[in-house]
């Protein structure tokens, strides 16, 4: 890139949330988890719905399975499964540290996780599990990862999508217990012990998300498909620079007015958009009293306005290649949910 070339500045664009595809969710697995049903592996071994206490047990051993499930050692995956399936009363014994290694960690200024070597009882239990169920681990690994890593988080992913937390060493510690689990106890009417070991974490996440929505927190919804949203943002930015209207501006010109970028790129668009606004007002104004004269809407207005009942694709006047972007679906035609999304790039 030469010194005279510059990357185009991102343009903030508002896109209706109703047309942004949602990220994939295995709803069948989510419902099964909420019902308390287990995941059954190919050899018959059952993994119950994951709970918050088991997640915090993972935090104690800094399991590589949580952040690096795609590359972690099978023994580490087996240890995570042992903690996810054993009786709650067994966990304190399994998490008993090797004394020498524990003292070594305490003496180090920057203590690094010692891995399974610091927990000999857990390591032995993981080796025994791997010996008995190694074939199922290999054949069902993707299902196991989804069950233990994705499904428990579906509710939590509906919260704070645009405000990710800063990286930190510990995630599921006191602030998680007091700030998330304790309030969830009150919401669900259960004890702290029950929410640690018996209430599926999927349920906890959705309870917290719905509580946030009930007190006015905006944007509580399934997260968007980021790749699809990025693609839509890029297409919208290109239309802005070309001075073309977005498909949703035909459907709802009041909530999606003409931008300064569009007007500067194509001054003729100002008059065209004003016609669309006036047509929208005529369509949505109260019906005249019986006997009153009704003026027919100009044919041009009808051509510029898509069919709101079927959301059929339309041919935008004086603009090329917009028909391919008419993707508002019929089920959402009666309402518009607007979210401010970050500029592409």
C-alpha positions in Angstrom: 0.0 0.0 0.0 1.4 3.4 -1.0 1.5 6.4 1.3 -1.4 8.0 -0.7 -3.7 5.0 -0.2 -5.8 4.8 2.9 -8.1 2.1 4.3 -11.7 3.4 4.1 -13.0 4.5 7.4 -15.7 2.2 8.8 -19.2 3.5 8.5 -21.6 3.0 11.5 -24.8 1.3 10.1 -28.0 0.3 11.9 -29.3 -3.0 10.8 -32.6 -4.5 12.0 -31.9 -7.3 14.4 -34.7 -9.3 12.9 -32.8 -9.9 9.7 -29.5 -10.9 11.3 -29.1 -14.7 11.4 -28.7 -16.1 14.9 -25.7 -18.2 15.8 -26.3 -21.9 15.6 -27.8 -23.5 18.8 -28.4 -27.2 19.2 -31.9 -26.7 20.7 -32.4 -30.5 21.1 -29.4 -30.7 23.4 -30.3 -27.5 25.2 -33.8 -28.8 26.0 -32.4 -32.2 27.1 -30.0 -30.4 29.5 -32.8 -28.3 30.9 -34.8 -31.4 31.5 -31.9 -33.0 33.4 -31.3 -35.7 30.8 -27.8 -37.1 30.3 -25.7 -37.2 27.2 -25.3 -41.0 26.4 -22.0 -41.9 24.7 -21.6 -44.7 22.1 -20.6 -47.2 24.8 -23.5 -46.3 27.1 -21.6 -44.0 29.5 -23.8 -41.1 30.7 -22.7 -37.5 31.2 -25.3 -35.5 33.2 -26.0 -31.8 32.5 -23.0 -29.7 33.5 -23.3 -27.6 36.6 -21.6 -24.6 38.1 -19.8 -26.4 40.9 -18.1 -28.7 38.4 -17.0 -25.7 36.3 -15.4 -24.3 39.4 -13.7 -27.6 40.0 -12.3 -27.3 36.5 -11.0 -23.9 37.5 -9.1 -25.3 40.4 -7.1 -27.6 38.2 -6.8 -25.1 35.3 -8.0 -27.8 32.9 -6.7 -27.4 29.3 -10.0 -29.0 28.2 -11.9 -25.7 28.9 -9.8 -23.4 26.7 -8.0 -25.8 24.4 -10.4 -28.7 23.9 -9.2 -29.1 20.3 -5.6 -29.7 21.2 -5.6 -30.9 24.9 -4.3 -34.3 25.9 -6.8 -37.2 26.1 -5.9 -37.6 29.8 -6.8 -34.0 30.5 -10.1 -34.5 28.7 -10.7 -37.6 30.7 -10.0 -35.7 34.0 -12.5 -33.0 33.0 -15.1 -35.7 32.3 -14.4 -37.4 35.7 -15.1 -34.1 37.5 -18.2 -33.6 35.4 -19.7 -37.0 36.2 -18.5 -38.1 39.7 -20.6 -37.7 42.8 -20.2 -34.2 44.4 -18.9 -35.8 47.6 -16.0 -37.3 45.7 -14.7 -34.0 44.3 -12.8 -32.8 47.5 -10.8 -36.1 47.6 -10.1 -35.9 43.8 -8.8 -32.4 44.2 -6.4 -33.2 47.0 -3.0 -31.8 45.9 0.3 -33.5 46.1 1.9 -31.8 49.1 5.4 -31.3 47.6 4.0 -29.7 44.4 1.6 -27.6 46.4 4.4 -26.2 48.5 6.4 -25.6 45.4 3.6 -23.6 43.8 3.1 -21.6 47.0 6.8 -20.6 47.0 6.8 -19.4 43.4 6.0 -15.7 42.8 4.3 -16.5 39.5 2.7 -19.8 40.3 2.0 -21.8 37.1 -0.6 -24.6 37.0 1.1 -28.0 37.6 -1.5 -29.9 35.7 -2.8 -33.3 36.6 0.6 -34.1 38.3 -0.5 -32.0 41.2 -3.6 -34.1 41.7 -2.6 -37.8 41.8 -6.0 -39.2 42.8 -7.7 -37.3 39.9 -5.0 -38.4 37.5 -5.4 -42.0 38.5 -9.2 -41.8 38.1 -8.8 -40.1 34.7 -6.4 -42.9 33.5 -8.9 -45.5 34.6 -11.7 -43.7 32.8 -9.7 -43.4 29.7 -8.8 -47.1 29.8 -12.5 -48.0 30.0 -14.0 -45.4 27.7 -11.2 -44.2 25.4 -12.9 -45.5 22.3 -16.1 -43.5 23.1 -14.0 -40.4 23.9 -12.5 -40.6 20.4 -15.8 -41.3 18.5 -18.0 -38.9 20.5 -15.5 -36.1 21.3 -17.4 -33.4 19.3 -20.6 -34.2 21.1 -18.8 -34.2 24.5 -17.3 -30.8 23.8 -20.7 -29.4 22.8 -22.4 -30.9 25.8 -19.8 -29.7 28.4 -18.6 -26.4 26.8 -21.3 -25.0 24.6 -24.7 -26.0 25.9 -24.0 -24.8 29.5 -23.1 -21.3 28.1 -26.1 -20.7 25.8 -28.0 -18.6 28.4 -24.9 -16.6 29.4 -24.1 -15.8 25.8 -27.3 -13.8 25.6 -25.8 -11.3 28.0 -23.2 -8.5 27.4 -22.5 -9.5 23.9 -20.9 -6.2 22.9 -18.9 -5.7 26.1 -16.5 -8.6 26.5 -14.6 -8.8 29.8 -10.9 -8.1 29.9 -8.6 -11.2 30.1 -7.9 -12.5 33.6 -6.3 -15.4 35.3 -9.4 -16.6 37.2 -12.9 -16.5 35.8 -15.1 -18.7 38.0 -14.2 -17.5 41.5 -15.8 -15.4 44.2 -17.3 -12.8 41.9 -18.9 -15.6 39.8 -20.2 -17.3 42.9 -21.5 -14.1 44.5 -22.4 -12.1 41.4 -24.0 -14.8 39.3 -24.8 -18.0 41.4 -26.1 -16.3 44.5 -28.7 -14.1 42.7 -29.6 -17.2 40.6 -30.5 -19.0 43.8 -33.1 -16.3 44.6 -34.4 -16.3 41.0 -34.9 -20.1 41.0 -35.8 -20.6 44.6 -33.1 -23.1 45.3 -30.2 -23.4 47.8 -26.6 -22.6 46.9 -25.7 -26.3 47.2 -28.4 -27.2 44.7 -27.3 -24.6 42.2 -23.7 -25.8 42.5 -24.3 -29.5 41.9 -27.9 -30.2 40.7 -29.3 -27.3 38.6 -28.1 -27.5 35.0 -25.8 -24.5 34.3 -27.8 -24.0 31.1 -30.9 -23.2 33.2 -28.8 -20.8 35.5 -27.6 -18.9 32.5 -31.0 -18.4 31.0 -32.5 -17.4 34.4 -29.8 -14.7 34.8 -30.4 -13.5 31.2 -34.2 -13.2 31.7 -33.7 -11.4 34.9 -31.5 -8.9 33.2 -34.2 -8.4 30.6 -36.9 -8.0 33.2 -34.9 -5.1 34.8 -34.5 -3.3 31.5 -31.2 -4.5 30.2 -31.2 -4.2 26.4 -30.0 -6.7 23.9 -30.8 -9.9 25.8 -31.2 -12.3 22.9 -29.5 -15.1 21.1 -26.1 -13.9 19.8 -25.8 -13.2 16.1 -24.0 -15.3 13.6 -20.8 -13.1 13.6 -19.7 -14.2 10.1 -23.1 -13.4 8.7 -23.3 -10.1 10.5 -19.8 -9.1 9.3 -20.8 -9.9 5.8 -24.0 -7.9 6.1 -22.1 -4.9 7.6 -19.6 -4.9 4.7 -22.5 -5.0 2.2 -24.2 -2.2 4.0 -21.1 -0.1 4.0 -20.6 -0.6 0.3 -24.2 0.5 -0.4 -23.6 3.6 1.8 -20.6 4.6 -0.2 -22.4 4.0 -3.5 -25.3 6.2 -2.4 -27.8 3.4 -2.5 -30.7 2.7 -0.1 -30.7 -0.4 2.2 -33.6 -2.8 1.9 -34.8 -2.0 5.4 -35.0 1.7 4.5 -37.9 0.9 2.1 -39.7 -1.1 4.8 -39.2 1.3 7.7 -37.8 4.7 6.6 -38.8 6.3 9.9 -36.4 4.2 12.0 -33.8 4.0 9.3 -33.4 7.5 7.9 -31.1 8.5 5.1 -27.5 8.9 6.3 -25.1 11.7 5.5 -22.9 9.3 3.7 -25.7 8.2 1.4 -26.8 11.8 0.7 -23.3 13.0 -0.1 -22.6 10.0 -2.4 -25.9 10.5 -4.3 -27.7 13.8 -3.8 -30.6 12.6 -6.0 -31.4 10.0 -3.3 -32.7 12.8 -1.0 -35.8 13.4 -3.1 -36.3 9.7 -3.7 -36.1 8.9 0.0 -38.6 11.7 0.8 -41.1 10.1 -1.6 -40.6 6.9 0.3 -41.2 8.6 3.6 -44.4 10.3 2.4 -45.6 6.9 1.0 -45.0 5.3 4.3 -47.0 8.0 6.2 -49.9 7.5 3.8 -49.9 3.8 4.4 -49.7 4.1 8.1 -52.0 7.1 8.7 -55.5 6.5 10.2 -58.1 5.4 7.8 -60.4 8.4 6.6 -63.9 8.5 7.8 -66.5 6.8 5.7 -67.5 9.0 2.7 -64.4 11.1 2.8 -62.4 11.3 -0.4 -59.4 9.0 -0.6 -56.6 9.9 -2.9 -54.9 7.0 -4.6 -51.2 6.6 -3.9 -49.1 7.3 -6.9 -47.9 4.3 -8.8 -44.3 5.2 -8.2 -44.8 4.9 -4.5 -46.3 1.4 -4.9 -43.3 0.4 -7.0 -40.9 1.6 -4.4 -42.6 0.0 -1.5 -42.2 -3.8 -0.9 -45.1 -6.0 -0.1 -45.2 -5.8 3.8 -47.3 -8.9 4.0 -45.1 -11.2 2.1 -41.8 -9.3 2.1 -41.3 -10.1 -1.5 -38.1 -8.9 -3.2 -38.5 -5.6 -4.9 -36.9 -3.5 -7.7 -35.5 -0.3 -6.2 -35.8 2.6 -8.6 -32.7 4.3 -10.0 -30.4 2.0 -8.1 -28.8 -1.2 -9.4 -28.2 -4.5 -7.8 -30.3 -3.9 -4.7 -32.8 -6.6 -5.3 -30.3 -9.3 -4.2 -30.2 -7.7 -0.7 -34.0 -7.8 0.0 -33.9 -10.4 2.8 -36.5 -9.3 5.4 -38.5 -12.4 6.2 -42.3 -12.6 6.3 -42.5 -13.6 9.9 -40.8 -10.4 11.0 -42.7 -8.1 8.7 -45.0 -6.8 11.4 -42.3 -5.6 13.7 -38.8 -4.1 13.6 -36.2 -4.7 16.2 -33.3 -2.4 15.9 -29.8 -2.9 17.3 -26.8 -0.7 16.9 -24.0 -2.9 15.6 -20.3 -2.0 15.5 -18.7 -1.0 12.2 -17.2 -3.8 10.1 -13.5 -4.1 10.6 
